[in-house]
Amino acid sequence: MARLWLRLIAVVALLTLAAAWGGGEAAGTSTPLLATATTGAGMGTATSAAGTPAGSPGAATPAPAPFGTPAPGSGEGFTIALSLSTLGNPFFVTLRDGAQAAADQAGAQLLIADAQNDAAKQQNDIQTFVAQQVDAILVNPVDSDAVVPAVELANEAAIPIIALDRAANGGELVTTIASDNVLGGQLAAQEMLRLVESGSSVELQGIPGTSAARERGEGFDTTMESQTAVTIAARQPANFDRAQGLNVMQNLLQANPDIRGVFAQNDEMALGAVQALGDRAGSEVVVIGFDAIPDALAAIQAGQMNATVAQQPALMGQLGVAAALRAINDEPVPATIPVEVRLVTPDNVQEFLP
């Protein structure tokens, strides 16, 4: 009750926000918070507009989790908000579906906002969630620095806030649930070295300022710089976007026509690079992405991409809801929750198909 009064006082102090609506924190339930650990396949089917939860490409090997899926009814009376960087990327659609399925399983209400890769819009979305007095917030930051004021706003209102896939560089988070992006970058570099053997490569970078771009680049660059046979001729941001990946790759090819490899920090950019390379993709030029979205898996099957790094976005969403319910009930949550990554190649792509 004390936490509720603190939240109400903090919200009233936010004079620039819209009037609060929606139910506040409900009384606790005697239903056990969590069921035995399972993968996303064990959750109920989502019945909201989010649709049936999409299967995660990495679902064949679920990440070790400190807790399982929410038990039925464990979220009754609670409202959880989910702020996504974009729903224009299939990866985040799958993350949303995993969160929706877990919320439905628990009986919690899930509010969803699409920031459309606009940090200012994401700030406004989270301000709205605070004004609505939601019980917890899940945020997938557009920018790890720009999201800090929104995190601090939730902190002032005593609303637990959890980061998904990308970290926030300030404020107090309950936890960050993300893939081991450094390891994923290392796996990509190792495969690049194995396939290219000698020559030059280029790197398509994600949105500057995001932890995912920074960490994937760190893992890839450190491994590549440990040898001299395969060099990185150029690095350029394409902002995790397929169309930008196409344009940036076309420009890079003009300056570096003889490259033998491309690492893109997500599959959307890798698929843009495939378009730019045409018949050279996957044969003359090695193309490696990150995320294992369905289009990338199809490109690997078709010989247009050589590899990608599989994440588990549905599991991220599921674990986000589970962690939110723990935080609402003042139960301990690990400061970080890693989600396993795997390298996907033509030899094992069948394991990751839905």
C-alpha positions in Angstrom: 0.0 0.0 0.0 2.9 2.3 0.8 4.3 1.8 -2.7 0.9 2.6 -4.2 0.7 5.9 -2.3 4.2 6.7 -3.4 3.3 6.1 -7.0 0.1 8.2 -6.8 2.0 11.1 -5.3 4.7 10.9 -8.0 2.2 10.8 -10.8 0.3 13.9 -9.5 3.6 15.7 -9.5 4.0 15.1 -13.3 1.9 18.2 -14.2 2.7 17.9 -17.9 1.2 14.4 -18.3 -2.3 13.5 -19.3 -4.8 12.6 -16.6 -4.3 9.1 -15.3 -6.7 6.3 -16.4 -7.0 2.6 -16.0 -6.9 0.6 -12.8 -3.9 0.9 -10.5 -2.1 -2.0 -8.8 -4.5 -4.7 -7.6 -4.3 -6.7 -4.5 -2.0 -9.7 -4.5 -3.1 -13.1 -5.4 -2.6 -16.4 -3.7 -1.9 -18.1 -7.0 1.8 -19.2 -7.3 3.6 -16.6 -9.5 5.5 -19.0 -11.7 5.0 -22.4 -13.2 7.7 -25.0 -14.0 10.1 -23.6 -16.5 9.0 -24.2 -20.1 9.6 -22.7 -23.6 7.2 -20.5 -25.4 5.4 -23.5 -26.8 4.0 -24.2 -23.3 2.1 -20.9 -23.1 -1.5 -20.2 -23.9 -2.4 -18.8 -27.3 -2.7 -15.1 -27.5 -6.2 -13.9 -28.1 -5.5 -10.2 -28.5 -4.7 -8.3 -31.7 -1.2 -9.4 -31.3 -2.2 -12.8 -32.6 -0.8 -16.3 -32.0 2.8 -16.1 -30.7 5.3 -16.6 -33.4 7.8 -19.4 -32.9 11.3 -18.2 -32.0 14.0 -19.4 -34.5 16.1 -20.5 -31.5 13.3 -22.3 -29.7 14.9 -25.7 -30.3 17.5 -24.8 -27.7 15.8 -22.6 -25.1 18.0 -20.3 -23.1 18.7 -21.1 -19.4 16.1 -19.1 -17.5 16.1 -18.3 -13.7 12.4 -18.8 -13.7 9.7 -20.2 -16.0 6.5 -19.0 -17.6 3.9 -17.2 -15.5 1.4 -19.5 -13.9 -2.2 -19.1 -15.0 -3.9 -16.3 -13.1 -0.7 -15.0 -11.5 -1.1 -11.6 -13.3 -4.8 -11.1 -12.6 -5.5 -7.4 -11.9 -2.1 -6.2 -13.1 -1.3 -4.0 -16.2 2.1 -4.3 -17.9 3.2 -1.9 -20.6 5.5 -2.8 -23.5 7.3 0.0 -25.4 9.0 -1.4 -28.5 11.5 0.4 -30.7 9.7 -0.6 -33.9 7.1 -3.2 -35.1 8.5 -2.8 -38.6 11.1 -5.4 -37.8 9.9 -9.1 -37.6 12.2 -9.7 -34.7 10.3 -7.3 -32.5 6.9 -8.6 -33.7 8.0 -12.0 -32.4 9.1 -10.4 -29.1 5.8 -8.8 -28.8 4.0 -12.0 -29.5 6.0 -13.8 -26.8 5.1 -11.1 -24.3 1.5 -11.2 -25.3 1.3 -15.0 -24.9 2.9 -14.8 -21.4 0.6 -12.0 -20.3 -2.5 -13.9 -21.6 -1.2 -17.0 -19.7 -1.0 -15.0 -16.5 -4.2 -13.1 -17.0 -2.4 -9.7 -17.1 -3.3 -6.9 -19.4 -0.5 -5.9 -21.8 -0.5 -2.4 -23.3 1.8 -2.1 -26.4 3.3 1.0 -28.0 5.4 1.2 -31.2 8.0 3.9 -31.1 8.6 3.6 -34.8 12.3 4.1 -34.2 11.7 7.6 -32.8 13.3 8.2 -29.4 11.1 11.2 -28.7 7.9 9.2 -29.4 9.2 6.5 -27.1 9.7 9.1 -24.4 6.1 10.2 -24.9 4.8 6.7 -24.9 6.4 5.9 -21.6 5.1 9.2 -20.1 1.6 8.0 -21.0 2.2 4.7 -19.4 3.3 6.4 -16.2 0.2 8.6 -16.3 -1.9 5.5 -16.7 -0.3 4.1 -13.5 0.6 0.8 -15.1 2.1 -1.8 -12.7 5.4 -2.4 -14.7 7.0 -1.3 -17.9 9.0 -3.3 -20.4 11.1 -1.2 -22.8 13.1 -2.1 -25.9 15.0 1.2 -26.3 15.2 3.0 -29.6 18.4 4.5 -28.2 20.2 3.4 -25.0 21.0 7.0 -24.0 17.9 8.8 -25.2 15.7 6.4 -23.1 17.3 7.4 -19.8 14.9 10.2 -18.9 11.9 7.8 -19.5 13.5 5.2 -17.2 14.1 7.9 -14.6 10.4 9.0 -14.9 9.3 5.4 -14.2 11.7 5.3 -11.2 10.2 8.5 -9.8 6.7 7.0 -10.0 7.9 3.7 -8.3 7.0 1.7 -11.4 9.4 -1.3 -12.1 11.0 -1.0 -15.5 12.8 -3.7 -17.4 14.9 -3.5 -20.6 14.5 -6.0 -23.4 17.1 -6.7 -26.1 18.9 -3.4 -25.6 20.1 -1.9 -22.4 19.5 1.6 -21.0 22.6 3.7 -20.1 21.1 5.3 -17.0 18.2 5.1 -14.5 17.4 2.1 -12.4 16.3 -1.0 -14.2 15.0 -4.1 -12.5 16.9 -6.2 -15.1 18.0 -6.3 -18.7 17.0 -9.3 -20.7 19.1 -9.7 -23.8 21.1 -12.0 -26.0 24.8 -12.3 -25.4 25.5 -9.9 -28.3 29.2 -10.0 -27.8 29.3 -13.7 -28.2 27.0 -13.5 -31.2 29.5 -11.0 -32.9 32.3 -13.4 -32.1 30.4 -16.3 -33.7 29.8 -14.3 -36.8 33.5 -13.3 -37.1 34.7 -16.8 -36.6 32.4 -18.0 -39.4 33.5 -15.1 -41.6 37.2 -16.1 -41.1 36.4 -19.7 -41.8 34.6 -19.0 -45.1 36.6 -16.1 -46.5 40.1 -17.2 -45.4 41.7 -14.1 -46.9 40.6 -10.8 -48.4 38.6 -7.9 -47.3 35.1 -7.5 -45.7 32.7 -4.7 -44.7 30.4 -4.3 -41.7 26.9 -2.8 -41.7 26.3 -1.3 -38.3 23.1 -0.9 -36.4 21.6 2.2 -34.8 24.4 4.2 -33.2 24.0 4.4 -29.4 22.1 1.1 -29.0 23.7 -1.6 -26.8 23.0 -4.2 -29.5 25.0 -2.4 -32.1 27.8 -1.7 -29.8 28.1 -5.2 -28.4 27.7 -7.0 -31.7 30.3 -4.8 -33.2 32.6 -5.3 -30.2 32.5 -9.1 -30.5 32.9 -9.1 -34.3 35.7 -6.4 -34.4 37.7 -7.9 -31.6 37.8 -11.3 -33.2 38.6 -9.9 -36.7 41.4 -7.7 -35.3 43.1 -10.7 -33.7 44.3 -11.8 -37.2 45.4 -10.2 -40.5 44.2 -12.5 -43.3 40.7 -11.0 -43.5 40.5 -7.3 -43.0 37.5 -4.9 -42.5 37.7 -2.4 -45.3 34.8 -0.3 -44.1 32.2 0.1 -41.4 29.0 2.1 -41.9 25.7 2.4 -40.1 22.5 1.2 -41.9 20.4 1.6 -38.7 19.0 -2.0 -38.6 16.9 -1.2 -41.7 16.7 -3.3 -44.9 16.3 -0.4 -47.3 19.2 1.5 -45.7 21.2 -1.8 -45.9 20.6 -1.9 -49.6 21.7 1.8 -50.1 24.7 1.6 -47.8 25.9 -1.7 -49.4 25.6 -0.2 -52.9 27.8 2.7 -51.8 30.3 0.4 -50.1 30.6 -1.7 -53.3 31.5 1.3 -55.4 34.4 2.0 -53.1 35.3 -1.6 -52.4 34.3 -3.7 -55.4 36.4 -6.7 -54.5 35.2 -7.4 -51.0 34.7 -11.1 -50.1 32.5 -10.8 -47.0 29.7 -8.7 -45.4 28.7 -8.8 -41.7 25.5 -7.1 -41.0 24.5 -6.5 -37.3 21.0 -7.6 -38.1 19.3 -9.7 -40.7 17.3 -6.8 -42.2 20.5 -5.1 -43.2 22.0 -8.4 -44.4 19.0 -8.9 -46.7 19.5 -5.4 -48.0 23.1 -6.3 -48.7 21.9 -9.4 -50.5 19.8 -7.2 -52.8 22.8 -5.0 -53.6 25.1 -7.9 -54.3 22.7 -9.8 -56.6 24.1 -13.1 -57.8 27.4 -12.6 -55.9 25.6 -12.9 -52.5 26.4 -16.1 -50.7 28.8 -17.4 -53.3 31.5 -14.8 -54.3 30.7 -12.7 -51.3 30.0 -14.2 -47.9 26.9 -12.7 -46.1 26.4 -13.1 -42.4 23.5 -11.6 -40.4 22.1 -11.6 -36.9 18.6 -12.5 -35.6 17.6 -15.5 -37.6 14.3 -14.0 -38.9 12.3 -16.1 -41.3 13.5 -14.2 -44.4 17.1 -14.7 -43.4 16.5 -18.5 -42.9 15.0 -18.6 -46.3 18.0 -16.8 -47.8 20.3 -19.3 -46.2 18.3 -22.1 -47.7 18.5 -20.4 -51.1 22.3 -19.9 -50.8 22.0 -16.1 -50.7 23.2 -15.8 -47.1 25.9 -18.0 -45.5 25.0 -17.6 -41.8 23.1 -15.7 -39.2 23.1 -15.6 -35.4 19.9 -16.9 -33.8 18.3 -15.1 -31.0 15.1 -16.0 -29.2 12.8 -12.9 -29.2 9.7 -14.8 -28.1 11.5 -16.0 -25.1 12.7 -12.5 -24.3 9.1 -11.3 -24.3 8.1 -14.2 -22.1 10.8 -13.6 -19.6 10.1 -9.9 -19.6 6.5 -10.5 -18.4 7.7 -13.1 -15.9 10.3 -10.7 -14.5 7.7 -7.9 -14.4 5.3 -10.0 -12.3 8.1 -10.8 -9.9 9.0 -7.1 -9.6 5.4 -6.2 -9.0 5.3 -8.7 -6.1 8.7 -7.5 -4.7 10.3 -10.8 -5.5 14.0 -11.0 -6.5 15.0 -10.7 -10.1 18.6 -11.1 -11.4 20.2 -7.9 -12.6 20.8 -9.4 -16.0 19.1 -12.3 -17.7 21.1 -13.6 -20.7 19.4 -15.4 -23.6 21.3 -18.0 -25.6 22.5 -17.4 -29.1 23.5 -19.9 -31.8 25.1 -19.8 -35.2 22.8 -20.8 -38.0 24.4 -22.2 -41.2 23.1 -24.3 -44.2 24.1 -27.4 -42.1 21.6 -26.7 -39.3 19.1 -24.2 -40.7 16.4 -26.9 -40.6 16.5 -26.8 -36.8 15.4 -23.2 -36.7 12.5 -23.3 -39.2 9.0 -23.0 -37.7 
